[in-house]
Amino acid sequence: MTVEETKEFEGATVEEAIAKAETALGASRETLKIKVVCEEKKGLFGMRGAKLAKIKVRVPRETQA
């Protein structure tokens, strides 16, 4: 039986948020189901980080019945 666990991650960019998810979950991008909740927003004069990118990640977990 497979159960999916959902977690949220933030980063300065979507790519950074995905990298954080991979590290925290010990899984590769190919095994994760990633949904972009919101992309980063640039600040004044194009500076990064005015608003962080946020993703939701679903991780399939095998359970014993």
C-alpha positions as CSV (number, residue, x, y, z in Angstrom):
1,M,0.0,0.0,0.0
2,T,1.3,3.5,-0.9
3,V,0.6,6.5,1.3
4,E,1.6,10.0,0.2
5,E,3.1,12.5,2.6
6,T,2.9,16.3,1.7
7,K,5.5,18.9,2.8
8,E,6.1,22.5,1.9
9,F,9.4,24.1,1.1
10,E,10.5,27.7,0.4
11,G,13.5,29.1,-1.3
12,A,14.8,32.3,-3.0
13,T,13.9,30.5,-6.3
14,V,11.8,27.4,-7.2
15,E,15.0,25.5,-8.0
16,E,16.4,26.3,-4.5
17,A,13.1,25.1,-2.9
18,I,13.3,21.9,-4.9
19,A,17.0,21.4,-3.9
20,K,16.0,21.9,-0.2
21,A,13.2,19.3,-0.6
22,E,15.6,16.8,-2.2
23,T,18.1,17.2,0.7
24,A,15.5,17.2,3.5
25,L,13.6,14.1,2.1
26,G,16.7,12.2,0.9
27,A,15.0,11.7,-2.4
28,S,15.7,12.6,-6.1
29,R,13.6,15.0,-8.1
30,E,12.3,12.1,-10.2
31,T,10.7,10.4,-7.2
32,L,9.0,13.6,-5.9
33,K,5.7,15.0,-7.1
34,I,6.2,18.8,-7.1
35,K,3.6,21.5,-7.3
36,V,4.7,25.2,-7.4
37,V,2.4,27.1,-5.1
38,C,4.0,30.5,-5.9
39,E,7.1,31.7,-7.7
40,E,9.6,34.1,-6.2
41,K,8.9,37.8,-6.5
42,K,11.7,40.2,-7.1
43,G,12.1,43.3,-5.0
44,L,13.1,46.8,-5.7
45,F,15.6,47.2,-8.5
46,G,15.2,43.5,-9.4
47,M,16.7,42.3,-6.1
48,R,15.9,38.7,-5.2
49,G,14.0,37.6,-2.2
50,A,11.2,40.1,-1.9
51,K,8.9,37.0,-1.7
52,L,10.1,33.5,-1.5
53,A,9.1,30.7,-3.9
54,K,7.0,28.1,-2.3
55,I,6.4,24.5,-3.4
56,K,4.4,21.5,-2.1
57,V,6.0,18.1,-2.5
58,R,4.3,14.8,-2.3
59,V,6.4,11.8,-1.4
60,P,5.1,8.3,-1.9
61,R,5.8,6.0,1.0
62,E,5.4,2.3,1.0
63,T,3.6,0.9,4.0
64,Q,2.9,-2.6,5.2
65,A,-0.7,-3.7,5.3
